[in-house]
Amino acid sequence: MQTEIDGKLLEEVRRIAEEQKRSEREVMEDALRYFLASRAFFEGAAARRENDSERRRVGTMKEFFVEIERWQRERGVEPLSDEEAMEFAVEELHAMRRERKAGR
């Protein structure tokens, strides 16, 4: 099976793979696992909110992230390192700004 990936995204995958001394495939598989597990978490959270008998409210941001990390550990999903999380957040911010700028 082949999938086409945006060139800039692939460059970033290659950079991360090189930094971590891993294959591009490993980096992409980890990213996909993380995305799918996180998506399942948030979809499950939405379903829980719809069912009042199972409703759980997370009070603080710290509690929210602790809950995500617990959920990921239970499913064997490795959380991002602090550095990976920061890089991801910065890239998302840049992507949002590019989209906003393109919409002008």
C-alpha positions as CSV (number, residue, x, y, z in Angstrom):
1,M,0.0,0.0,0.0
2,Q,1.3,3.5,-0.8
3,T,0.2,6.8,0.6
4,E,1.2,10.2,-0.6
5,I,2.4,12.6,2.1
6,D,2.9,16.4,1.8
7,G,6.6,17.1,1.2
8,K,7.0,19.5,4.2
9,L,5.4,16.9,6.5
10,L,7.7,14.2,5.2
11,E,10.7,16.4,5.7
12,E,9.7,16.9,9.3
13,V,9.3,13.1,9.7
14,R,12.7,12.6,8.3
15,R,14.2,15.2,10.6
16,I,12.6,13.6,13.6
17,A,13.7,10.1,12.5
18,E,17.3,11.2,12.1
19,E,17.3,13.0,15.5
20,Q,15.9,9.9,17.2
21,K,18.0,7.5,15.2
22,R,14.8,5.7,14.1
23,S,13.3,4.8,10.8
24,E,10.8,7.1,9.1
25,R,8.2,4.3,9.3
26,E,8.6,4.1,13.0
27,V,8.1,7.8,13.5
28,M,5.0,7.8,11.2
29,E,3.6,4.7,12.9
30,D,4.0,6.3,16.4
31,A,2.4,9.5,15.2
32,L,-0.5,7.6,13.7
33,R,-0.9,5.5,16.9
34,Y,-0.8,8.6,19.0
35,F,-3.4,10.3,16.8
36,L,-5.8,7.4,16.7
37,A,-5.6,6.8,20.5
38,S,-6.1,10.5,21.2
39,R,-9.0,10.6,18.8
40,A,-10.6,7.6,20.5
41,F,-10.1,9.2,23.9
42,F,-11.8,12.4,22.8
43,E,-14.6,10.6,21.0
44,G,-15.1,8.5,24.2
45,A,-15.1,11.6,26.3
46,A,-17.8,13.1,24.1
47,A,-19.9,9.9,24.4
48,R,-19.4,10.0,28.2
49,R,-20.7,13.6,28.3
50,E,-23.8,12.6,26.5
51,N,-24.5,9.9,29.1
52,D,-25.1,11.7,32.4
53,S,-24.7,8.5,34.4
54,E,-21.1,8.2,33.3
55,R,-20.3,11.9,33.3
56,R,-16.9,12.8,34.7
57,R,-15.7,16.4,34.9
58,V,-12.0,17.1,34.9
59,G,-11.5,20.2,37.0
60,T,-8.0,21.5,36.0
61,M,-5.8,21.3,33.0
62,K,-3.4,19.3,35.0
63,E,-6.1,16.7,35.8
64,F,-7.1,16.7,32.2
65,F,-3.6,15.8,31.0
66,V,-3.2,13.3,33.8
67,E,-6.4,11.6,32.6
68,I,-5.1,11.5,29.0
69,E,-1.8,10.0,30.1
70,R,-3.6,7.4,32.2
71,W,-5.8,6.5,29.2
72,Q,-2.8,6.2,26.9
73,R,-0.8,4.0,29.3
74,E,-3.8,1.7,29.6
75,R,-3.8,1.3,25.8
76,G,0.0,1.1,25.4
77,V,0.3,4.5,23.7
78,E,3.6,6.2,24.6
79,P,3.1,9.8,25.5
80,L,5.1,12.5,23.7
81,S,8.3,13.7,25.4
82,D,8.3,17.3,26.6
83,E,10.4,18.2,23.6
84,E,8.1,16.3,21.1
85,A,5.0,17.9,22.6
86,M,6.6,21.4,22.3
87,E,7.6,20.8,18.7
88,F,4.1,19.6,17.9
89,A,2.5,22.6,19.6
90,V,4.8,25.0,17.8
91,E,4.2,23.3,14.4
92,E,0.4,23.4,15.0
93,L,0.6,27.1,15.9
94,H,2.6,27.8,12.7
95,A,0.1,25.8,10.6
96,M,-2.8,27.7,12.1
97,R,-1.1,31.0,11.3
98,R,-0.4,29.9,7.7
99,E,-4.0,28.9,7.3
100,R,-5.2,32.2,8.7
101,K,-2.7,34.2,6.5
102,A,-3.8,32.2,3.4
103,G,-7.5,33.1,4.1
104,R,-6.9,36.8,4.0
